Amino acid sequence: MKKLSQSGCLEEIIKRSRFIAQVAPVQDQAAAEAWMSEIRDPDATHNCWAWKIGERHRYSDDGEPGGTAGRPIFTAIDRSELDHVAVVVTRFFGGIKLGAGGLVRAYGGAAARCLKETPQYTVVPHSRLAIEVPFSDTGTLYNIIDHSEAQRLEEAYGQSGLRVVVRLPTSEVDHLADSLREATAARGNLEVLEETEDS
């Protein structure tokens, strides 16, 4: 998954109509709607938009024929693999009708090009884990951690053994859990404390 590092803007003239695509990273639906309301140009012929936040999304043709603007903008977002993003494509009509296919290409194309040209970063989900083992498995646990992508954050000895808190890519959690189970004959205990997204 990717996210935008900043907002972006692109302007195109297509058969005398002026299309202005604007994109922005957004945290949630309220932020998306606030941003779109702020940049909406009341003098424009149409302000068509789409946003995607996780599994949720919405889009609007804003008066253009159904399916010719909002949906193509959302398709551009979906194909870009970006998340937490809002896009508005504003059109100033230039006197020449584009037809349904022309509108789809104009709105979707402007959105896709603007998204592509705006700086992005890849999101890598990470997990923070607490691992507990008896004293007899301390060396084994250190060996497992050292041979993984885990980063040690804190450790403490208790009455029954060692507790280590580590951070590693979420995609590696199952592998680490399997290694711990096998190496300690299921004496170790692993608990996911937190999941975060990092660039």
DRENZAKE-445958 format. One line per 4 residues: number of its first residue (from 0); their letters; for each residue x, y, z of N, C-alpha, C. Coordinates in steps of 0.001 Angstrom, whole numbers, always signed. Layout:
// DRENZAKE-445958
NUM> A> X Y Z X Y Z X Y Z ~ ...
// end
This chain:
// DRENZAKE-445958
0> MKKL> +831 -1177 +0 +0 +0 +0 +882 +1249 +0 ~ +362 +2290 -685 +1096 +3545 -754 +213 +4699 -292 ~ +866 +5786 +119 +153 +7005 +480 +863 +8191 -150 ~ +133 +9280 -289 +730 +10509 -807 +1536 +11197 +285
4> SQSG> +2689 +11738 -93 +3507 +12501 +847 +3004 +13930 +998 ~ +2305 +14415 -27 +1843 +15796 -39 +709 +15933 -1040 ~ +150 +17124 -1129 -895 +17396 -2117 -267 +17629 -3487 ~ -1085 +17509 -4530 -583 +17731 -5882 -1657 +18337 -6763
8> CLEE> -1226 +18922 -7875 -2165 +19573 -8798 -1652 +19430 -10230 ~ -2575 +19231 -11160 -2218 +19113 -12571 -3321 +19757 -13388 ~ -2942 +20495 -14423 -3933 +21161 -15267 -3758 +20732 -16717 ~ -4870 +20459 -17395 -4838 +20046 -18798 -5952 +20751 -19565
12> IIKR> -5703 +21002 -20843 -6740 +21504 -21735 -7067 +20382 -22715 ~ -8334 +19976 -22725 -8775 +18904 -23624 -9966 +19433 -24415 ~ -9771 +19615 -25729 -10809 +20172 -26607 -11436 +21429 -26002 ~ -10570 +22322 -25604 -10922 +23644 -25074 -11514 +23623 -23667
16> SRFI> -11809 +22447 -23121 -12235 +22380 -21722 -10997 +22325 -20837 ~ -11040 +23052 -19743 -9913 +23083 -18804 -10207 +22133 -17647 ~ -9313 +21175 -17439 -9438 +20204 -16355 -8321 +20452 -15339 ~ -8693 +20624 -14082 -7707 +20804 -13011 -7884 +19657 -12019
20> AQVA> -6894 +18789 -11965 -6927 +17667 -11016 -6133 +18054 -9777 ~ -6726 +17844 -8613 -6049 +18099 -7347 -6179 +16865 -6459 ~ -5082 +16506 -5804 -5059 +15318 -4952 -4483 +15688 -3584 ~ -4912 +14945 -2570 -4403 +15224 -1219 -4486 +13972 -356
24> PVQD> -3524 +13808 +562 -3641 +12727 +1549 -4679 +13128 +2596 ~ -5515 +12180 +3018 -6543 +12465 +4021 -6574 +11352 +5068 ~ -6837 +11730 +6302 -6858 +10763 +7400 -8161 +9985 +7472 ~ -9291 +10682 +7225 -10589 +10039 +7367 -11606 +10737 +6466
28> QAAA> -12858 +10261 +6505 -13891 +10811 +5636 -14136 +12289 +5917 ~ -14147 +12672 +7181 -14380 +14078 +7526 -13304 +14972 +6926 ~ -12041 +14522 +6984 -10939 +15306 +6417 -11068 +15385 +4900 ~ -11476 +14275 +4273 -11649 +14257 +2814 -12727 +15255 +2404
32> EAWM> -13864 +15222 +3104 -14970 +16110 +2753 -14625 +17568 +3011 ~ -13895 +17834 +4092 -13488 +19214 +4388 -12549 +19742 +3314 ~ -11577 +18931 +2907 -10620 +19361 +1879 -11336 +19592 +552 ~ -12225 +18660 +157 -12926 +18800 -1118 -13818 +20039 -1124
36> SEIR> -14449 +20322 +2 -15297 +21511 +109 -14466 +22789 -11 ~ -13264 +22735 +548 -12375 +23908 +539 -11873 +24238 -863 ~ -11544 +23223 -1654 -10957 +23507 -2970 -11988 +23536 -4099 ~ -13229 +23212 -3783 -14291 +23234 -4794 -14417 +24643 -5368
40> DPDA> -14422 +24747 -6691 -14521 +26052 -7346 -15975 +26285 -7759 ~ -16669 +27231 -7114 -18076 +27457 -7443 -18293 +27992 -8854 ~ -17253 +28548 -9471 -17377 +29085 -10829 -17165 +28022 -11897 ~ -16743 +26821 -11495 -16472 +25759 -12463 -17770 +25127 -12957
44> THNC> -17690 +24483 -14120 -18851 +23774 -14653 -19152 +22544 -13800 ~ -18099 +21810 -13418 -18246 +20610 -12588 -17045 +20474 -11657 ~ -17299 +19981 -10444 -16245 +19590 -9499 -16500 +18124 -9157 ~ -15884 +17229 -9896 -16108 +15800 -9710 -15034 +15240 -8782
48> WAWK> -15382 +14227 -7993 -14437 +13799 -6963 -14571 +12321 -6621 ~ -13549 +11857 -5896 -13557 +10504 -5328 -12579 +10476 -4166 ~ -12855 +9608 -3203 -11882 +9382 -2123 -11882 +7910 -1754 ~ -10766 +7478 -1177 -10607 +6089 -727 -9864 +6096 +597
52> IGER> -10482 +5455 +1595 -9879 +5326 +2922 -10100 +3888 +3373 ~ -9046 +3096 +3309 -9187 +1674 +3632 -10142 +1013 +2658 ~ -11134 +306 +3179 -12111 -371 +2323 -13246 +563 +1890 ~ -13317 +1750 +2473 -14419 +2663 +2156 -14036 +3618 +1037
56> HRYS> -15016 +3949 +219 -14781 +4932 -841 -16110 +5555 -1265 ~ -16007 +6739 -1860 -17175 +7411 -2430 -16709 +8214 -3633 ~ -17660 +8514 -4520 -17328 +9358 -5662 -18580 +10057 -6167 ~ -18378 +11125 -6936 -19501 +11905 -7453 -19196 +12416 -8859
60> DDGE> -20230 +12358 -9724 -20116 +12900 -11081 -20436 +14399 -11119 ~ -21012 +14939 -10049 -21337 +16371 -9940 -21987 +16920 -11208 ~ -22991 +16232 -11703 -23744 +16743 -12846 -23298 +16236 -14206 ~ -22127 +15634 -14306 -21723 +15008 -15568 -22570 +13739 -15762
64> PGGT> -22697 +13243 -16995 -23467 +12010 -17205 -22979 +10880 -16291 ~ -23910 +10098 -15754 -23603 +9048 -14781 -22466 +8131 -15214 ~ -21509 +7952 -14344 -20400 +7033 -14593 -19262 +7585 -15429 ~ -19341 +8871 -15816 -18300 +9411 -16706 -17209 +10196 -15983
68> AGRP> -17373 +10437 -14672 -16396 +11288 -13975 -15958 +10699 -12636 ~ -16884 +10595 -11684 -16522 +10104 -10354 -15940 +8705 -10368 ~ -16611 +7809 -11099 -16126 +6419 -11162 -14738 +6329 -11808 ~ -14479 +7000 -12945 -13120 +6967 -13522 -12056 +7558 -12589
72> IFTA> -12441 +8577 -11808 -11486 +9143 -10848 -11168 +8102 -9779 ~ -12221 +7432 -9272 -11980 +6388 -8267 -11145 +5246 -8843 ~ -11412 +4875 -10091 -10631 +3814 -10746 -9157 +4191 -10799 ~ -8871 +5468 -11060 -7473 +5935 -11083 -6837 +5778 -9700
76> IDRS> -7591 +6086 -8640 -7083 +5899 -7277 -6803 +4426 -7025 ~ -7778 +3590 -7374 -7675 +2150 -7119 -6468 +1544 -7837 ~ -6273 +1918 -9087 -5150 +1374 -9862 -3799 +1878 -9363 ~ -3787 +3032 -8718 -2524 +3591 -8208 -2050 +2886 -6931
80> ELDH> -2956 +2076 -6329 -2683 +1370 -5070 -2468 +2336 -3913 ~ -2986 +3546 -4050 -2891 +4534 -2976 -4066 +4387 -2019 ~ -3835 +4748 -760 -4894 +4725 +236 -4898 +6060 +974 ~ -6004 +6348 +1665 -6160 +7607 +2392 -5892 +8791 +1472
84> VAVV> -6653 +8829 +370 -6434 +9860 -638 -7777 +10386 -1143 ~ -7802 +11682 -1458 -8966 +12314 -2071 -8522 +13020 -3347 ~ -9398 +12988 -4354 -9105 +13611 -5650 -10313 +14422 -6102 ~ -10062 +15645 -6553 -11100 +16466 -7172 -10602 +16861 -8566
88> VTRF> -11435 +16621 -9571 -11114 +17093 -10919 -12175 +18128 -11287 ~ -11719 +19360 -11450 -12594 +20491 -11754 -12572 +20742 -13259 ~ -13760 +20958 -13842 -13835 +21201 -15293 -14485 +22548 -15580 ~ -13822 +23299 -16456 -14399 +24508 -17016 -14722 +24201 -18477
92> FGGI> -15999 +24158 -18809 -16439 +23738 -20151 -15965 +24725 -21211 ~ -15402 +24172 -22288 -14837 +25018 -23338 -15658 +25103 -24597 ~ -16876 +24537 -24575 -17748 +24695 -25738 -17825 +23490 -26646 ~ -16944 +22522 -26467 -16967 +21315 -27305 -17313 +20116 -26427
96> KLGA> -18386 +19405 -26789 -18773 +18231 -26006 -17787 +17092 -26268 ~ -17461 +16358 -25212 -16470 +15280 -25326 -17098 +13908 -25523 ~ -18395 +13774 -25249 -19024 +12458 -25319 -18657 +11642 -24084 ~ -19411 +10570 -23848 -19201 +9765 -22636 -17781 +9210 -22567
100> GGLV> -17309 +8621 -23659 -15956 +8044 -23666 -14885 +9101 -23457 ~ -15085 +10270 -24059 -14127 +11357 -23908 -14077 +11876 -22474 ~ -15242 +11921 -21814 -15286 +12362 -20424 -14575 +11372 -19507 ~ -14839 +10090 -19725 -14183 +9047 -18920 -12665 +9173 -19033
104> RAYG> -12182 +9330 -20278 -10732 +9446 -20492 -10179 +10736 -19888 ~ -10927 +11820 -20010 -10453 +13116 -19503 -10380 +13118 -17976 ~ -11456 +12722 -17325 -11470 +12733 -15849 -10528 +11681 -15264 ~ -10643 +10459 -15771 -9785 +9388 -15263 -8319 +9638 -15565
108> GAAA> -8048 +10142 -16760 -6666 +10411 -17163 -6031 +11527 -16352 ~ -6776 +12609 -16134 -6251 +13734 -15343 -5949 +13280 -13917 ~ -6887 +12510 -13338 -6679 +12005 -11979 -5458 +11088 -11915 ~ -5353 +10165 -12864 -4238 +9199 -12864 -2893 +9902 -13018
112> RCLK> -2813 +10875 -13918 -1544 +11578 -14138 -1162 +12414 -12929 ~ -2145 +13056 -12298 -1866 +13864 -11115 -1374 +12983 -9963 ~ -2036 +11842 -9764 -1604 +10919 -8702 -185 +10423 -8959 ~ +100 +10103 -10213 +1421 +9566 -10564 +2528 +10594 -10331
116> ETPQ> +2233 +11861 -10572 +3253 +12904 -10456 +3426 +13442 -9029 ~ +2515 +13077 -8132 +2592 +13560 -6744 +3439 +12601 -5915 ~ +4389 +13103 -5117 +5265 +12233 -4322 +4477 +11269 -3420 ~ +4960 +10023 -3371 +4308 +8966 -2602 +5329 +8226 -1758
120> YTVV> +4840 +7450 -823 +5714 +6561 -57 +4995 +5243 +193 ~ +5777 +4197 +364 +5217 +2875 +611 +5015 +2675 +2104 ~ +3863 +2161 +2461 +3530 +1912 +3859 +3846 +448 +4189 ~ +4651 +254 +5225 +4996 -1098 +5686 +4411 -1290 +7084
124> PHSR> +3370 -2115 +7224 +2800 -2340 +8555 +3815 -3019 +9479 ~ +3933 -2516 +10691 +4808 -3090 +11709 +3984 -3482 +12931 ~ +4483 -4443 +13671 +3838 -4877 +14914 +4826 -4769 +16062 ~ +4286 -4426 +17236 +5077 -4437 +18457 +4604 -5645 +19256
128> LAIE> +5541 -6509 +19616 +5221 -7772 +20275 +5908 -7878 +21631 ~ +5240 -8562 +22548 +5868 -8931 +23823 +6079 -10439 +23794 ~ +7315 -10850 +24023 +7644 -12279 +24023 +8159 -12651 +25407 ~ +7591 -13699 +25970 +8023 -14174 +27284 +8486 -15620 +27186
132> VPFS> +9644 -15897 +27789 +10169 -17273 +27823 +10724 -17564 +29223 ~ +10770 -18844 +29600 +11419 -19204 +30868 +12919 -18911 +30788 ~ +13575 -18837 +31956 +15020 -18568 +31998 +15799 -19533 +31105 ~ +15366 -20790 +31044 +16100 -21815 +30283 +16094 -21544 +28777
136> DTGT> +15166 -20712 +28306 +15072 -20444 +26866 +15566 -19048 +26481 ~ +16243 -18378 +27408 +16725 -17023 +27136 +17648 -16971 +25917 ~ +18625 -17851 +25883 +19568 -17880 +24750 +18866 -18191 +23445 ~ +17910 -19101 +23509 +17138 -19461 +22315 +16371 -18256 +21778
140> LYNI> +15742 -17506 +22685 +14983 -16329 +22260 +15890 -15286 +21620 ~ +17038 -15006 +22236 +17972 -14037 +21643 +18398 -14485 +20247 ~ +18620 -15765 +20067 +19028 -16308 +18771 +17919 -16108 +17721 ~ +16680 -16366 +18127 +15549 -16187 +17207 +15433 -14713 +16795
144> IDHS> +15536 -13818 +17778 +15426 -12385 +17485 +16556 -11925 +16576 ~ +17777 -12376 +16869 +18942 -11960 +16073 +18884 -12447 +14634 ~ +18162 -13530 +14394 +18049 -14081 +13039 +16720 -13701 +12377 ~ +16108 -12651 +12862 +14862 -12160 +12271 +15036 -10668 +11986
148> EAQR> +13964 -10049 +11486 +13991 -8605 +11233 +13529 -7817 +12452 ~ +13428 -8508 +13593 +12936 -7857 +14812 +13969 -6899 +15391 ~ +13455 -5807 +15943 +14288 -4811 +16623 +13902 -4833 +18107 ~ +14884 -5052 +18973 +14604 -5094 +20412 +14317 -3695 +20933
152> LEEA> +13214 -3534 +21642 +12840 -2235 +22203 +13082 -2179 +23703 ~ +12744 -3260 +24397 +12957 -3299 +25847 +12974 -4753 +26314 ~ +13579 -4985 +27457 +13585 -6332 +28027 +13681 -6243 +29539 ~ +13097 -7242 +30167 +13105 -7265 +31637 +12999 -8701 +32131
156> YGQS> +13711 -8984 +33221 +13612 -10295 +33844 +12566 -10250 +34949 ~ +11733 -11273 +34990 +10733 -11401 +36046 +10976 -12658 +36843 ~ +10010 -13035 +37640 +10160 -14225 +38478 +10212 -15508 +37664 ~ +9489 -15522 +36533 +9407 -16769 +35763 +10296 -16793 +34526
160> GLRV> +10936 -15658 +34181 +11788 -15674 +33006 +12009 -14301 +32408 ~ +12226 -14271 +31090 +12560 -13037 +30374 +11379 -12555 +29542 ~ +11153 -11242 +29555 +10139 -10618 +28704 +10851 -9604 +27813 ~ +10697 -9781 +26502 +11317 -8886 +25530 +10224 -8282 +24653
164> VVRL> +10278 -6970 +24451 +9363 -6291 +23529 +10146 -5977 +22260 ~ +9608 -6409 +21128 +10285 -6206 +19846 +9339 -5540 +18854 ~ +9916 -4999 +17800 +9165 -4407 +16696 +9658 -5053 +15414 ~ +8721 -5483 +14554 +9117 -6074 +13284 +7983 -5930 +12278
168> PTSE> +8296 -6107 +10971 +7238 -6038 +9966 +6138 -7049 +10276 ~ +4893 -6625 +10159 +3759 -7487 +10482 +3785 -8773 +9666 ~ +4297 -8707 +8448 +4359 -9899 +7598 +5277 -10976 +8174 ~ +6148 -10604 +9129 +7089 -11565 +9717 +6616 -12144 +11052
172> VDHL> +5467 -11682 +11548 +5003 -12111 +12873 +4751 -13615 +12930 ~ +4056 -14154 +11936 +3742 -15596 +11956 +5013 -16443 +11929 ~ +5989 -16024 +11128 +7252 -16771 +11044 +7967 -16760 +12394 ~ +7997 -15594 +13034 +8645 -15495 +14344 +7903 -16360 +15371
176> ADSL> +6571 -16335 +15331 +5771 -17142 +16263 +6038 -18636 +16062 ~ +6134 -19071 +14810 +6427 -20486 +14513 +7811 -20868 +15031 ~ +8790 -19996 +14782 +10163 -20271 +15238 +10218 -20380 +16761 ~ +9499 -19490 +17442 +9471 -19500 +18902 +8833 -20792 +19423
180> REAT> +7724 -21170 +18812 +7013 -22374 +19232 +7887 -23618 +19077 ~ +8554 -23730 +17921 +9388 -24906 +17652 +10625 -24943 +18550 ~ +11284 -23798 +18691 +12556 -23770 +19413 +12388 -23918 +20929 ~ +11226 -23515 +21437 +11026 -23596 +22895 +10036 -24687 +23282
184> AARG> +9652 -25524 +22321 +8648 -26579 +22576 +7388 -25961 +23198 ~ +6980 -24814 +22631 +5758 -24100 +23033 +5820 -23533 +24455 ~ +7024 -23394 +25009 +7139 -22789 +26342 +7089 -21263 +26268 ~ +7403 -20716 +25102 +7382 -19258 +24940 +5974 -18748 +24692
188> NLEV> +5772 -17487 +25004 +4465 -16857 +24810 +4668 -15554 +24032 ~ +3842 -15335 +23001 +3964 -14142 +22167 +2634 -13409 +22160 ~ +2688 -12087 +22364 +1474 -11270 +22376 +1687 -10034 +21503 ~ +730 -9766 +20602 +790 -8557 +19764 +256 -7384 +20588
192> LEET> +1104 -6380 +20788 +726 -5222 +21598 +117 -4097 +20751 ~ +663 -3925 +19542 +254 -2777 +18733 +645 -3018 +17286 ~ -167 -2494 +16362 +166 -2535 +14942 +182 -1107 +14434 ~ +1243 -758 +13705 +1392 +595 +13177 +1768 +541 +11715
196> EDS> +1660 +1694 +11041 +2094 +1802 +9644 +3265 +2751 +9590 ~ +4317 +2332 +8902 +5518 +3159 +8787 +5972 +3197 +7349 ~ +6621 +4303 +6988 +7176 +4413 +5645 +8534 +3750 +5610
// end
